[in-house]
Amino acid sequence: MKFFDLHCDTIQKIVEAGKDFSTSPNLHVNLPGIISSNVAAQVFACFVHGSGRFGNPFQACNTYIDAIEELMKTHNDRLIPATSSQTISLALESKGKTAVIIAIEGATPLMGKVEGLEHFYKRGVRLLTIAWDDNEFCGTVFGDNSGLTKLGEHLIRFCNELGVIVDVSHASDKAFYDIAAITKIPFLASHSNARHVCPNNRNLTDDMIRVIAQRGGVIGLVFGSGFISPKYYQQEKANRDRVIKGLRDKTMTFQDAGKISRKALSGLPDAPLSLLVEHVKYILNIGGEDCLGLGSDFDGVDSLPQGMTGVQSLPLLVMEMERMGIAPRVIDKICYQNTYRFFSSNIRSGF
């Protein structure tokens, strides 16, 4: 079994906390885990919200990309940059290799300028989560729930022009439909589950699932307990709102927010792995077997399903899906084929 993961925040922990990708057991995604689980492709997201070490978000994002490039250089026997359908196919068809796709989570590194995306495109970015919190381009579920601004509409069209995949995770419900109305190429939700199963407003409604599926997009199944379990989410939400407020008014750093969250949620039980598979079954029922992939949010969440410790635990999810009656052919689509098809069809050759 091969795996294609649409979202991890690992590079932030490597840059901000000095974690060692080669050996650190404190990373959800590390080299030994990637090798043991046969991860064929990993999207590394550059999430710079609340990072004040590098002057501004533009500089911070460049520093994160520098770090991803250094990882690929250091581990070039395993990690291969993937910036076009051709290089993605080459990497995924090479035994013992992992394709690395660079994403930006939240468009703040563009510093309010649509044309700024071209710089990051030239640096290898092929996926853009339009917003994490409200920005000049888009409203979010963490903010005022507004839609795309005029600048945001321009950004979506520029993504299409360049060949950058648009990611609607974190966007408000209104922005989701604004994006769906504008984009000319399929889009994805890199790390979102089913809102019917867990009422987290970061999850997708039934209609959103159908829209993504009908447009040829992909939904990345997210592994954080707050996206899986209604009970966990209800207790997590109050803490989340407090943290978002602190980040927004700059009374806490993202590192401070992480410590506060871990302390506040430390007594909560992790979500059952079987409940994550209930999200799988629900999304398959609504959107069909071609719309679902993996979007773990490894190193971006503190609580994983019971029994999971990181990328090395991906085979446990396969075993649970098998136990709960999902056909091996469909499991292969979820773990790898659907996302491989999406990227090989929708990323054009770079500069």
C-alpha positions as CSV (number, residue, x, y, z in Angstrom):
1,M,0.0,0.0,0.0
2,K,1.2,3.5,-0.9
3,F,0.1,6.7,0.7
4,F,-0.3,10.3,-0.6
5,D,-0.9,12.9,2.2
6,L,-2.3,16.3,1.3
7,H,-1.3,18.2,4.4
8,C,1.3,18.3,7.2
9,D,2.7,21.2,9.3
10,T,6.0,19.5,9.9
11,I,8.3,22.1,8.4
12,Q,7.1,24.6,11.0
13,K,8.3,22.4,13.8
14,I,11.6,21.8,12.1
15,V,12.2,25.6,11.6
16,E,10.6,27.0,14.7
17,A,11.4,24.2,17.2
18,G,14.6,22.7,15.7
19,K,13.1,19.2,15.4
20,D,15.3,16.7,13.5
21,F,13.5,15.3,10.5
22,S,16.0,12.4,10.3
23,T,15.5,11.1,13.8
24,S,13.0,13.0,16.0
25,P,10.3,10.8,17.5
26,N,8.5,14.0,18.5
27,L,7.6,14.7,14.9
28,H,4.5,13.1,13.4
29,V,6.2,13.1,10.0
30,N,9.9,12.1,10.0
31,L,12.1,10.2,7.6
32,P,11.9,6.8,9.3
33,G,8.1,7.0,9.4
34,I,7.9,8.0,5.7
35,I,10.0,5.0,4.8
36,S,8.3,2.5,7.0
37,S,4.8,3.4,5.7
38,N,5.8,3.8,2.1
39,V,4.6,7.4,1.7
40,A,4.8,8.1,-2.0
41,A,3.9,11.8,-1.8
42,Q,3.8,14.3,1.0
43,V,2.5,17.9,0.8
44,F,4.5,20.1,3.2
45,A,2.5,23.2,4.1
46,C,4.2,26.5,5.0
47,F,2.0,28.0,7.8
48,V,3.6,31.2,9.0
49,H,0.7,32.7,11.0
50,G,2.0,34.1,14.2
51,S,5.7,33.6,13.3
52,G,7.5,36.8,14.2
53,R,11.1,35.5,13.9
54,F,11.6,36.4,10.3
55,G,10.5,40.0,9.9
56,N,7.2,39.4,8.0
57,P,5.2,36.6,6.5
58,F,6.9,36.9,3.1
59,Q,10.3,36.4,4.6
60,A,9.0,33.6,7.0
61,C,7.5,31.7,4.1
62,N,10.7,31.9,2.1
63,T,12.6,30.6,5.1
64,Y,10.2,27.6,5.4
65,I,10.7,26.9,1.7
66,D,14.4,27.1,2.1
67,A,14.1,24.5,4.9
68,I,12.0,22.2,2.6
69,E,14.6,22.5,-0.1
70,E,17.3,21.7,2.4
71,L,15.4,18.5,3.4
72,M,15.2,17.4,-0.2
73,K,18.9,18.1,-0.7
74,T,19.9,16.3,2.4
75,H,17.7,13.3,1.7
76,N,17.9,13.3,-2.1
77,D,18.0,9.5,-2.1
78,R,14.4,9.6,-0.9
79,L,12.8,13.0,-1.4
80,I,12.1,14.3,-4.9
81,P,10.7,17.8,-5.7
82,A,7.4,17.6,-7.5
83,T,6.3,20.7,-9.4
84,S,4.5,19.4,-12.5
85,S,2.4,16.4,-13.6
86,Q,5.6,15.0,-15.2
87,T,7.8,15.2,-12.1
88,I,4.9,14.0,-9.8
89,S,4.5,10.9,-12.1
90,L,8.2,10.3,-12.2
91,A,8.5,10.5,-8.4
92,L,5.5,8.3,-7.7
93,E,6.5,5.7,-10.2
94,S,10.0,5.4,-8.8
95,K,10.4,2.7,-6.1
96,G,11.5,4.0,-2.8
97,K,11.0,7.7,-3.5
98,T,8.7,10.3,-2.0
99,A,7.4,13.2,-4.0
100,V,7.5,16.5,-2.1
101,I,4.9,19.1,-3.0
102,I,5.1,22.6,-1.4
103,A,2.0,24.4,-0.2
104,I,1.2,27.7,1.5
105,E,-1.4,27.6,4.2
106,G,-3.0,31.0,4.3
107,A,-2.2,33.7,1.7
108,T,-0.6,36.1,4.2
109,P,2.9,35.7,2.7
110,L,1.6,37.4,-0.5
111,M,1.4,40.6,1.6
112,G,-1.9,41.6,0.0
113,K,-0.5,41.4,-3.5
114,V,-2.0,38.8,-5.9
115,E,1.1,39.0,-8.1
116,G,3.2,37.9,-5.2
117,L,2.1,34.4,-5.8
118,E,4.3,34.2,-8.9
119,H,7.4,34.5,-6.7
120,F,6.3,31.5,-4.7
121,Y,5.3,29.6,-7.8
122,K,8.8,30.0,-9.1
123,R,10.0,28.6,-5.7
124,G,7.9,25.5,-6.3
125,V,4.6,26.2,-4.5
126,R,1.8,24.3,-6.2
127,L,-1.0,24.5,-3.6
128,L,-2.5,27.5,-1.9
129,T,-4.9,27.4,1.1
130,I,-6.5,30.8,0.5
131,A,-6.8,31.8,4.1
132,W,-6.3,30.4,7.6
133,D,-7.7,33.4,9.3
134,D,-9.4,36.4,7.6
135,N,-7.0,38.2,5.2
136,E,-7.2,40.6,2.3
137,F,-8.4,37.9,0.0
138,C,-10.9,35.7,1.9
139,G,-13.0,35.3,5.0
140,T,-12.7,32.2,7.1
141,V,-14.5,30.0,9.6
142,F,-12.2,31.5,12.3
143,G,-13.1,35.0,11.3
144,D,-16.2,36.9,10.1
145,N,-17.4,34.2,7.7
146,S,-17.3,36.6,4.8
147,G,-16.6,35.4,1.2
148,L,-13.9,36.3,-1.3
149,T,-13.0,40.0,-1.7
150,K,-12.5,41.4,-5.2
151,L,-8.8,40.9,-4.6
152,G,-9.6,37.3,-3.6
153,E,-11.5,36.7,-6.8
154,H,-8.4,38.0,-8.7
155,L,-6.2,35.6,-6.7
156,I,-8.3,32.6,-7.6
157,R,-8.1,33.5,-11.3
158,F,-4.3,34.0,-11.0
159,C,-4.0,30.5,-9.4
160,N,-5.8,29.1,-12.4
161,E,-3.5,31.0,-14.7
162,L,-0.3,29.8,-13.0
163,G,-1.4,26.3,-12.3
164,V,-1.6,26.5,-8.5
165,I,-4.2,24.3,-6.9
166,V,-6.8,26.1,-4.8
167,D,-7.5,24.7,-1.3
168,V,-10.7,25.6,0.5
169,S,-9.9,24.2,3.9
170,H,-10.3,27.0,6.5
171,A,-12.4,29.2,4.1
172,S,-15.8,30.3,5.2
173,D,-18.9,28.6,3.8
174,K,-19.6,31.6,1.7
175,A,-16.0,31.7,0.4
176,F,-16.3,28.0,-0.5
177,Y,-19.1,28.8,-2.9
178,D,-17.4,31.9,-4.2
179,I,-14.3,29.9,-5.1
180,A,-16.4,27.1,-6.6
181,A,-18.1,29.7,-8.9
182,I,-14.8,31.2,-10.1
183,T,-12.2,28.5,-10.4
184,K,-11.9,26.9,-13.8
185,I,-9.9,23.9,-12.6
186,P,-10.8,21.3,-9.9
187,F,-10.1,22.4,-6.3
188,L,-9.6,20.5,-3.1
189,A,-10.2,20.7,0.7
190,S,-6.8,19.5,1.9
191,H,-7.7,18.7,5.5
192,S,-11.4,18.6,6.3
193,N,-13.9,15.9,7.3
194,A,-17.7,15.5,7.3
195,R,-19.7,18.1,9.2
196,H,-22.6,15.7,9.6
197,V,-20.5,13.4,11.7
198,C,-18.6,16.1,13.6
199,P,-20.1,19.6,13.6
200,N,-16.7,21.4,13.5
201,N,-17.2,24.3,11.1
202,R,-13.9,23.4,9.5
203,N,-15.6,20.3,8.2
204,L,-17.6,20.1,5.0
205,T,-21.4,20.0,4.6
206,D,-23.0,17.4,2.5
207,D,-23.5,19.9,-0.4
208,M,-19.8,20.9,-0.2
209,I,-18.8,17.3,-0.5
210,R,-21.0,16.9,-3.6
211,V,-19.7,20.0,-5.2
212,I,-16.0,19.0,-4.7
213,A,-16.8,15.5,-6.0
214,Q,-18.8,16.7,-9.0
215,R,-16.0,19.1,-10.0
216,G,-13.3,16.4,-9.9
217,G,-11.8,17.6,-6.6
218,V,-10.4,15.7,-3.6
219,I,-11.2,15.9,0.1
220,G,-8.3,15.2,2.5
221,L,-9.3,13.2,5.5
222,V,-8.0,15.0,8.6
223,F,-6.8,13.1,11.6
224,G,-7.1,15.6,14.4
225,S,-9.6,14.5,17.2
226,G,-11.4,17.8,17.1
227,F,-12.4,17.1,13.4
228,I,-13.5,13.6,14.2
229,S,-15.3,13.5,17.5
230,P,-18.2,15.8,18.4
231,K,-17.4,15.4,22.1
232,Y,-13.8,16.4,21.6
233,Y,-14.7,19.3,19.3
234,Q,-17.2,20.8,21.8
235,Q,-14.5,21.0,24.5
236,E,-11.8,22.1,22.0
237,K,-13.9,25.0,20.6
238,A,-13.7,27.3,23.6
239,N,-10.0,26.9,23.7
240,R,-9.7,27.4,20.0
241,D,-11.7,30.7,20.1
242,R,-9.4,31.9,22.9
243,V,-6.3,31.0,20.9
244,I,-7.5,32.6,17.7
245,K,-8.3,35.8,19.5
246,G,-4.8,35.8,21.1
247,L,-3.1,35.3,17.8
248,R,-5.3,37.9,16.1
249,D,-4.6,40.7,18.6
250,K,-1.0,39.6,19.0
251,T,-1.2,38.9,22.7
252,M,0.3,35.4,22.2
253,T,2.6,33.8,19.7
254,F,1.7,30.6,17.8
255,Q,4.2,28.8,20.1
256,D,2.4,30.1,23.2
257,A,-0.9,29.2,21.7
258,G,0.3,25.6,21.1
259,K,1.4,25.3,24.8
260,I,-1.9,26.7,26.0
261,S,-3.9,24.3,23.8
262,R,-1.9,21.2,24.8
263,K,-2.4,22.1,28.5
264,A,-6.2,22.8,28.1
265,L,-6.8,19.6,26.1
266,S,-4.4,17.2,27.8
267,G,-7.1,15.4,29.7
268,L,-9.4,14.7,26.8
269,P,-9.5,11.2,25.3
270,D,-8.3,10.9,21.7
271,A,-11.0,10.1,19.1
272,P,-11.6,6.4,18.3
273,L,-10.0,5.4,15.1
274,S,-13.3,3.7,14.2
275,L,-15.0,7.2,14.3
276,L,-12.5,8.5,11.7
277,V,-13.6,5.6,9.5
278,E,-17.2,6.7,10.0
279,H,-16.2,10.0,8.3
280,V,-14.7,7.9,5.5
281,K,-17.9,5.9,5.0
282,Y,-20.1,9.0,5.2
283,I,-18.0,11.0,2.6
284,L,-17.9,7.9,0.3
285,N,-21.7,7.7,0.5
286,I,-22.2,11.4,-0.3
287,G,-19.4,12.0,-2.8
288,G,-18.5,8.6,-4.2
289,E,-15.3,6.7,-4.1
290,D,-13.2,9.0,-6.3
291,C,-13.4,12.2,-4.1
292,L,-11.6,11.1,-0.9
293,G,-7.9,11.2,0.0
294,L,-5.8,11.7,3.1
295,G,-5.0,15.1,4.6
296,S,-3.6,14.1,8.0
297,D,-2.6,17.6,9.4
298,F,0.3,15.8,11.1
299,D,2.3,18.1,13.3
300,G,-0.6,20.6,13.1
301,V,-2.8,18.8,15.6
302,D,-2.0,17.6,19.2
303,S,-4.5,14.8,19.4
304,L,-4.5,11.9,16.9
305,P,-7.0,9.0,16.8
306,Q,-6.4,6.3,19.4
307,G,-3.4,4.1,18.6
308,M,-1.9,6.6,16.0
309,T,1.4,8.4,16.7
310,G,2.3,9.7,13.3
311,V,3.0,8.8,9.7
312,Q,4.3,5.4,10.8
313,S,0.7,4.5,12.0
314,L,-1.0,4.9,8.5
315,P,-1.2,1.1,8.1
316,L,-3.5,1.1,11.2
317,L,-6.0,3.2,9.3
318,V,-5.9,0.7,6.5
319,M,-6.5,-2.1,8.9
320,E,-9.5,-0.3,10.5
321,M,-11.0,0.5,7.1
322,E,-10.7,-3.2,6.1
323,R,-12.3,-4.2,9.5
324,M,-15.2,-1.9,8.9
325,G,-16.0,-3.3,5.5
326,I,-14.4,-0.9,3.0
327,A,-13.2,-2.7,-0.1
328,P,-9.4,-3.0,-0.7
329,R,-9.9,-1.3,-4.1
330,V,-11.5,1.7,-2.5
331,I,-9.0,1.9,0.3
332,D,-6.2,2.1,-2.4
333,K,-8.1,5.0,-4.0
334,I,-8.4,6.8,-0.7
335,C,-4.8,6.3,0.4
336,Y,-3.1,7.1,-2.9
337,Q,-4.9,6.8,-6.3
338,N,-7.5,9.6,-6.0
339,T,-4.9,12.2,-5.0
340,Y,-2.3,11.0,-7.5
341,R,-4.9,11.3,-10.3
342,F,-5.9,14.8,-9.1
343,F,-2.4,16.2,-9.0
344,S,-1.2,14.5,-12.2
345,S,-4.2,16.0,-14.0
346,N,-4.1,19.5,-12.6
347,I,-0.5,20.7,-12.2
348,R,1.1,22.1,-15.3
349,S,4.8,22.3,-16.0
350,G,6.6,25.0,-14.0
351,F,8.9,27.7,-15.2
